[in-house]
Amino acid sequence: MADRATLGPPAPAGRLGHFLPYLLRRRLRAVLWPGDGGERAGILLVLGLTAFYGVGLGFLLNHTNALGSVKGFDELLLGLNATLLASALLVDFLPAMRSITRVVPEHFPVSARWNVAGAFLLDFITLRRLLILTLLLAALAVAPRQAGATGFSLLLVLGATAFSFNLRLLLTLRRWRHPLLLAHLASLGLMLWWLAHPAAPYAPALGLGMALLPWALGAVQLAWLGPYFSSRFLPDVAPPAAAGAPAGALLSRLLPEQRAYLRRTWGMLLLGFVLKILLLGIARWQLADGMGPSTQYTFYLGLAGISGFTYINNNLFGFMRGLAANELLRLGLTPRVLRLYLRLVVPVVALDGLLAVLLTLALFPSTVWPCLGLVPLYALSLTSLGLWSSLYQAKVVSKAVNFSNANKNNSMLMGLVTVVVAAALYFVPWWWARVALAAVVTASAYWPIRAVLRNDGALRRRLWRGIGA
């Protein structure tokens, strides 16, 4: 009661007007302007590149008829919309569901419904969603006459975000058998039906309905279940336990550092392999529709082991902080540090490459098999970049190890370099240039290896601070 008297009477202070602007500013600043200079530069660079791609998308929208590729561009927009929908589901539900939490503590005089509305606004502000909005808004600014295409993609992003929030709020409240759960699943089924039948005569009306239905269901859910969004009805949330790797005889035969690595990262490694299978499956489907490998970004993403490095191995010593700190404290930078990196990274890279080879041989015709020559080039280049990043761009793994926080636990700048090098190896048409690029990137590992072997003091102190030891 003392708290309520200090903050004011319940009636006029029952909304988030006093708290929400501050919370939104703080969330935007944390996402777009982090304290780390390297991460900030990486975010600004990614935003600039996304805006550049949006300008290119707007240019294509303005010149679709002149280029004579209306059908192909319609397929491109369909693939973009499908990617946006899949991204909303992957970010919030894999490998674990991201739960919904109250915006302000219970003793603040803010109603449960306003907490739900504030939680949705804060939940919407993520870097991935802001990048998608930057892409679509840049295309809309360049091609205002084609606002129907970009506007509908924007509606789809907002609808998928509302669907994700609605479903996660229902699951957070433990309403497993609530009638709205079936309504949300029906909404998802409507989205998938529209994506599967884009040329149907009722497709425009169905698309508009599937984009707006999650908002209508969200309004119903807010009125129906909003008052239950309080500590009285929310289940007690225990601190997340450390995820353990599957036990077994094979695991017991591994080296101690490999067991520790798998216990910390097995969920992200498994997700990376699932993404590889999914991307190569989509690439095979696109190949059946006439899109060759040279025009598919999905095939290159599936062939290269990008996810393993951008999510984990670009910050290996950050994930293995205990082992790395022990080595630095006892012996400093020695060949043991390099052996630790190689013992953990090389088996993962080899397994990823083997999976890429088997899937390519099984799913794709022999005309695509020459691309398998890129697999060893990827392995050498990404392993070298991972060593650079793990030593010079190490970060404290303070976030939960899951898909939604994967990029926050790694250097965004080095993640971007990894993606750019992998793309260059794939899209450069000359094999001699590919081999030369891979050789240069691999040879660049000479400098970090030399610094480790001579126990460089500046690098040792930088790595110690980077991993938060």
N, C-alpha and C positions, 0 to 999 in steps of 0.2 A: 504494500500500500504506500509505503514511503516513496518507492520508485515512481509510482504512478502520480503521486502528488507533485514530485519534482518535475516530471516531464509535462504535466498539464492534464487537464480533464480528458477522459477517454473519448468523448464525442468528437471534438475538433481535431484531436491528435490520433484518430483512428486510421489514418492513411500513411503512406510512405513518403509524403511530400518533403518531410524534413530529412529523410535518410537516403532516398533513392538517388538524387543527383550526385551526392557524395560517393555512393557506392558505384554508380555507373562510371564516374570519372576515374575512380580508383581501379576498376576492372579494365577500362580502356587503356589506362596508362600501363598497367601490368602486362597487357597483351601486346600493345604497339610500341611501348617505350620502356623496355626492361632496363634494369640497372647495369647489366653487363654490356660493355661497349661492343664486343664482337657479336653478341646475340642481337643487339639493336641494329647494327649495320646489316646483319643478315636479313632481319625482318624488313628493313627499308628496301633492301635490294630485291627481295622476293615480291614486295608490294609493287615496286617499279616494274619488274618483269611481268607481273600479272596484269598491270594496267597496259603494258605494251601489247600483251597478247589480246587483251580486250579491244584495243584499237584495231589490231589485225582482224579480229572477229567481226567488228563493225564494218571494216573495209570489205570483207567477204560478203556480208549481208547487203551492202550497197551495190555490189557488182555481181551478185549471183546470176542474174539473168544474162548479163553480158558475158560472163565466163562459160555459160552453157552447162552449168553443173547443178541444176536445181535439185535433181533427185539425189545426187551424192551429198549435197549440202543438207538436205532434209535428213538423210541418214546420220550425218555428222551431228546435227542438233539432237536427234533421237539418242545417239550415244552419249552426248553431253548430259542430257536430262537423266538418262539411266545412271551415269556416273555420279551425278549430284544426289540422286536418291540413295544409291549404294553407300555413298560417303556419309550421309546422315545416319545410316544404320550402323556402319562400321565404327564410326567415331564414338557413338554413345552406347553400343551394346557389346562390342568385342574388345578384348577377350572377356571383359566383365562389364556388367551394367553400371553406368554412372548414375548414382542415386541423386535424388533431389533433396536439398537441405533448406532450412529456413533462412531468410535473408537477415533478420535481426533476432536477437535472443528473445526468449519467451516473455520476460518481464517487461519488454517494451510495449507501449499501448498501441500496437498495430494488429489489425485483425488478421485472421488466418487467410482469408481470401486475398488480401493485399500482399501477404507474404508469398502466396502462390504467383501472383502477377509479377512481383519483383524478382522471384526466383527464375521465372521464365526469361525476363529481360537480361538478367545476369548470365543465365545459361546460354543465351543466344550469342553472347560476345565471346567467340573463340577465334583464333587466328585462321582456321580453315574456313569458317563461314565468312569472315571478313574478306579473305582472299577471293572467295566465290562472288561475293557482292561487288568487289572491286572489278573483277572481270566483266560481270554483266552490266554494271553501271557504265563502265568505259565503252563497252559495245553499244549501249543505248545512247550515250552521248554522241558517238560518231555516226550512228545510223538511226536517227530518230524516226525516219519513215518506216523502218522495220521494227517498230516497238512491239509488235505482236509476238515475234519470236523470242526476243530477249525478255519482254515483260512476262511471257508465260513461264520461261525458265526461272525468272525471279519468283513468280507465284509458287512454282514447284519447290524451290528452296525453302521458302517460308512455310509452305504446307508440310514438307518433310520435317522441318524443325518442330512445328507444332505437333505433328504425329509422334515424334520421338519424345518430346516432353510429356505429352499426355500419357503415353504408355509407361514411361519411366515413373511418373508421379503415381500412377495406379499401382505399379509394382512396389514402389517405395512405401505406400500405405498398406501393403500386404492384402490388397483386395483382389485375390487370385480368381475368385468366382464372380466378380462383379459383371453385370450385363454390359457395361461400357467396354470391357475387355474384348468381347466379341465384336462390338462396333468398331473398335480401333483396328482389329485384325481384318475386318471387312474393308475398312478404309485402305489398309495396305494392299489387300487383294485387288481393290479397284485401281490402285496405282500400277500394280504389276500387269493387270489386264490391259490398261491403256498403253503401256510400253510394248506389250506383245501384239497389239492390233493398231498400229499408228495410222494405217491407211483406211480404216473403217469410216463409213459416212458419218457416224456419230462420234468420231474421235474428238473434234473440238469441244463439243458440249461435255463429253465424258472427261476430257482433260481439265476443263474449268471446274467441273464438279469435284474431281478428285483433289484438286488443289485447295478448294474451299471447305470440303467436308471436315478435315482435321480441325479447322478453326471453329466450326459449328459444334463438333464434339467437345472441343476444349471449353467452349462457353457452357455447355451442359455440365461438363465435369466440374468446372469452377463453381457453378451454382449448387451442384449436388454434393460434391465431396470437399469443396473448399474449406468449410468449417472444421473438418477433421485434420487439417494440416497444422497440428499443434503437438506439443510434447505429450499431451495426455493420450493421443491416439497413435502418434508415430512410434514405431518399435525402437527399442534401445539399440543404438548402433555401437557395436563393439569395435575397438581399433582393429584394422585389418591385420590378419595374421600373415606371416611370411609364407608365400606360396612355396610349396615343396614339390620337387620334381618326382615323377613316378619312381617308386622303389622297385628294385628287381636285381636279379643276379648280374645282369649286364652293367647296371649302374655301379654296383659294388666293385666291379673290376676296373673302373676308371680311375685316373689319377685324382688325388684330393682336390687340386685346383679345378679340374674339369667337373667334379661333382658340385663344388661350390658355384661354379659358373652356371650349370644347368639348374640348380635350385633357384637361382636369382632370375634367370632369363628364359626358362623353358617356355613360358607362355608366349613371349614375344617371338621366340624362334619358331614355335609352332604356327603362330599367326603369319609369319613371313612365308613359310612353306605353303600355307593355305592360300595366301595371296598369289603366290607364284602359280599354283594350279589354276586358280580362278582367272588370272590374267591370260595365261596361255590358252585356257578354254575359250575365253572371249575372243582371243586372236584367231583361234581356229574357226569360230563361228563367223568372224568378219571375213576370213579367207574364203569361206563358202559363198559369201555374198559378193565376192569379186574384189575385195580390198587386199592388195598384195602386201607382203611383209614390209616393203620399203615405205609404205604409207601408214603403217600401224605403230602407234606409240605403245599399245598394249603388249605387243610381242617383245619389244625391246625391254620394257619394264619387267616382263616375266622371265626373259632370258638372263638378264643381269641379276646379280645378288644384291640389289640396292637396299632392300628393306633391312637385311641383316646388319649392314654397316650404318645406315642412317638412323637406325633405332638402337643399336647396341654397340657394335664393334668400333664405331668411331669414338666411343668413350669407354673403352674396355677397362682401363685402370680406375675410372670412376665407379663402374659397376663392381669391380673387384677391389674396392678400396682397402679392405682389411689386408689382403695379401700384398697389394702394392705398397701400402704404408709400412708393413713389416719389412719388406725388402729395402725400402728407402732408409728406414731407421737403423737397421742392422748393418747393411753393407753399402747403401747408396745405389747409384746407377751402375749395374754390372750386367754381364751377359745373361744372368738369371732373369732379369726383367724382359729381355728380348725373347728368351725361351718361354717365359710365361705367356707373352703375347702370341707366339707362334703355336704353342700347344693348345690354346683355346680357339684361335681364329682359323687356323689351317683346316682342322677337321670340319668345321661348319662350312667353310668355303667349298671344300671338296664335296660334301654332301649336297650343298645347294647346286653346284655345277653338275653333279651326277643326276640329280632330279631334273634339271633343265634339259640335259641330254636325252634322258629316257622319255620325257614328255614330248620333246620335239620329234624324236624318232617314231613315237607311237601315234601322234596326232597329226603331224604335218607331212605333206608329200616330199619326195626326194629333192624337189627344186628348192626347198627351204633349208635342207640339211647343210649347205655350205656355211650358213650363219653360225653353225656350231663352232667354227673356228674362233668365234669371239669369246667363247667361254673361258679358255685359259688367259686371254688378254684381260678380260674382266677380273679374273681371280688375282692376277699379278698387280693390276692397277689399283683395285680397291683395297687389297691388303696393304699396299704401300701408303695409300691415303689414310687408311685406318691407323697405321702406326704414327703418321704425322699428327693426326687429330688426337689420338689417345695420349700422346706425350705433350703436345703444345696447346691443345684446346680441351684439356680435361675439365670436367665439371662434377660438382657434387650431385649425386643421384638422390635428390630430396623428394621428388615426386613419386607417386605410386607408379610401379612398372606396369603400365597398360598402354593400350593403343592411343587413348586420348592424350596422354602425357608423354608419349614417346619422344617427340621432338624437343620437349622441354628438358629432357635428360641428356641431350647431346648438343654439340655445337651446330647451330643452324647454318653458319657460314660454311663449315666443312661438309655438312650434309648437302648444301647446294653445290659445292665443288664436286662432290661424289656424283650427283645426278648429272651435272654438266659433262664430266669426263665420260660417264657411261653413255650419255646421248651422243657425244662426239664419236666415240668408238663405233656406234651403231650406224649413224647417219652419214658419216664420211664415206664416200663411194669407193675410195681406193684402198686396197689392202695394204699397200706399202705405207700409206699414211697412218692407217690404224696401228700397224706393228710399230712404227716409229713413235707414235704418241704413247702407246703402252710401254715401250722401252724407256722413254724419257720419264714418264711418271714413276715407273718401277725403280729406275736408277736414282730418282730423287730421294729414295729412302736411305741413300748413303749418308746424308747429312745427319738425320736423327740417329742412325746407328752409330755413327762416329761420335756424336755427342754422348751417347749412352756409354760407349766403350771407354771414353776418357773421363767418365764421371763428372760431366760438366756441372758446375755448381749452380749456375743460373737456371738451367733446365731442371735440376734436382729440386731447387726451391720452388720453381714454377709448378712442377707436377705435385709437390707436397701441398701447396696452397690450393691448386685446382681441384684435387680430390677431397679437400676439406679434412685432411688428416691432422 
